[in-house]
Amino acid sequence: MFSKVLLLLLIVGGLNWGVYGIWGLNAIGWLLGGSLGWLARTIFIVVGVASLALIPALFYQEPEARRAGPEPHAP
């Protein structure tokens, strides 16, 4: 559950970067009262911490059962 929340935060951050790249609009800053507002800065910090918390997941070994996919059905 924790990693799903972290992933959701990274999706929000990624979407914000996408909107900024396409239209030059900082959506989080715009929605929360400016990029330098305390609420927007808090969201930026939380998204940054979420990205740091997920770095170890890049190095996790995937269990063999999940990697192999579903088992074939016996006749």
Secondary structure, DSSP 8 states (H G I E B T S, - for coil): -HHHHHHHHHHHHHHHHHHHHHH---HHHHHTT-TTSHHHHHHHHHHHHHHHHTGGGGG----HHHHH-S-----
